[in-house]
Amino acid sequence: MARLGTLLLGAALGALLSFALLAAAVGSDYWYLLEVAAAGNRTGLPGPLSSHSGLWHICEGQDSCIPLMDPFASESLDVSTSVRHLLSLHRAVMVVLPLSLVLIVIGWMCGLLGSLAQSVPLLLFTGCYFLLGGALTLAGVSIYVRYSDLAFSETARQYGARHMQDVRVSFGWSVALAWGSCASEVLSGTLLLAAARALSLSPPLCGHLSPGQAGR
């Protein structure tokens, strides 16, 4: 039973860590970093040379952050097919990652009920639930990576590849937090499945004694 308790505790802590990491990632603005070489702004792009952005804002300089274009309010805009595709990817990211946060909370509650009730079916369900939740988080991060690559390609197409030679782009620590959340969620699911197996293999409380023998 000590092993079962350790597995359940590890799963609970992993789920809490997953939620904390993903919440920090979703709320931060260091998903995508853009820097221009110090030789000067030869990109032809307006504004400061460097910026960083998240799911909701783009920040230029120290404290100058502005909201990104709302992809849901942009459905009726007359834009090119490539830009429309970018907006659809952005919409997917803004739905999938916050949804993952809600699903982690629901999964944590199911895991708590399964632990208290010592229910093998509920623990199995919650373990699979967390594995699918981790896959959903992974899908959200992957869509964001794809969206960022296409957005940079579209910008290079508009301004010309020659003007983008000094631009360096990278993914920031917010993406690392999201990857960590995905890993913690998968770990929680694996621990819950192991706990369900350990519980199913544990002997009954009264062993194999018959009721008459137990009374004696």
N, C-alpha and C positions, 0 to 999 in steps of 0.2 A: 504493500500500500504506500510505502514511502516513495517508491519509484513513480507510482501513479500521481501522487501529490506534486512531485517535482515536475512531471510532464505538464500537468495542468497549470502550475504556477508559471512555468516557462512560456506556455502558450498565451496566458493572460498578459504577461509582461511584453511578449512579442507583439501582441495586438495593440497594446497601449503605445509602444514605441512606434509601430507602423502608423498609427493615427497621428502622433505628435510630429513625426518626420514629414508626412504628407501635408498636414495642416501648415507647417512652417514653409514647405515648398510652395504650396498654392498661394500663400499670403505674401511671399517674398518676390522681389523684382530682379533676381539674378539668374534667370534661366538662360538668357542669351546676351553675350557680351560682344560689343563691336568696338574695335579700336583702329585708329588710323595712325600710320607711321609718323614719327616726329618730324620727318622731312617737310611736312606741311600738308595742308589740305588740297590735294590735287584731284580729289574725287569728283568735284563739281556738286557735291551734296551740300545742302544748306545746313546751317546750325553748327553746334560744337563737333569736335573731332571724334569723341568717344561717347558711347552710351551703353546702357544696360536695360534690359526689359524683362518683364514677367508675363503672366497671363493677362494682367489687367492694365498695366502701366508701362510706359517707356520713360526712362530717366536719363537726362542729359546733364552732366556735371554733378554737383554735390546734392542739391535738394530740388532740382527742377524736374518734376515728374508730371506727366500728363497722361490721361486715360487713353488707352488704345481704342481704335474704332470698334464700336459695338457690332460684332458680326451678325447679330440677330436683327438689328435695325437696318442692316445694309442689304437685306435680301432684295429690296425693290430697286436698288441702284442700277443704273445702266453702266455696267463695267464689262471688261473683257472676260472671256472664258477662263483664262488663267487666274485672274484675280478672283473670280467667282469660286474657283476651286480652292484657292487659298482661304477664302472666307468660310467655306464649308469645313475645311480642316480645323480652322480656328474655333468654329462653333462646336465641333466634335470634342476638342480638347477641353473647352469650357464646360461641357456637360459631363464628360467621362470622369475627369479627376475630382471635381466636387462630389459627384455621385459615389465615387470610391470611398470618400470620407464617410458618407452616410452609411454605406454598406459595412464599413469596418465597425462602426458603433453597433449596428444591428447584430453583426457576427459576434462581437464581444459579449453582448447580452445573451445570445443563444448559447455561447460557450459557458457562461456563468451558470445558466440554468441547467445545462447538461452536467456540469461539474457538481452542482449541489444535489441534483437528482440521481447522480451516478448512472446516467442513461447512456447506454452504448449507442443506440440509434441516433440520439441527438448529438452526441460527440462526433459520430461519423459524418452526420449531415453538416455540422459546423466546420469540421476539418475540410471537407470538400468545398464548402462555401468559401472558406478563406483562400483555398487554392485558386478557385475561380475569381475571387476578388483580386488576388495578386496578378492574375492574368489580365484582368480589366485595367488595373493600374499600369501594368507593363504596356498594354495597348495604348493607353492615354499618353504615356511618355513617348512611345514610338511615333504616334501621330504628331506630337509636338516637334520631334526631331525632323520628321518629314516636312512638316509645315515650315520650319525655320529654313531648311535647305532650299525649298521651293521659293520662299520669300526672298532669300538672298539672290537666287538665280533670276528672279523676276526683276529685282532692283538692278542687277548687273546688265540685264537685257535693256532696261530703260535708259540707263546712263552710259552704257558701253563698258566692255570689259577693261579697256585701257584706264578708265577712271577708277576702277575698283582694285587696281594693283596694290595699292598701299593699305587696303582694308584687311584687317585680320578679325575673323569671327571665331567664337568659341562658346561652349556651353559652360555656365557657371555652377556654383555650388547648390543652387536650387534644384537643378537636375540630379545632382548627386544625392540630395535628400530624398527625392522621389524614387530613385533607384533603391536606396536603402529601405524606404517604406515598403516597396514591392518585395524585397528580400525578407523583411521581417514578417510580412503577411504570409508569405509562403512557408516560412519557418513555423509560424503559429499553426497553420493548417496541418503541417507534417507532425507537429507535436500532439495535436488533438487526435489525429488518426492513430498515432502510437499509443496515446492514452486510452482510446477506445479499445484497441487490441489488448492492452494490458488489463483493462477492466473485464473484458470478455473472457480472458484466460485465468482470472483470479478465482480461487475456489469459493463456493458459497460460505456464508458466515458460519453455518452449523456443520460444514463438512458434508460427509456422506452418511451421517447418523440418521436413523429413522426417528420419527417423533417419540416413540416409546423409549428408545435408547437415550434420546436427548433428555427425556424427563428424569431418567435414572442418573 
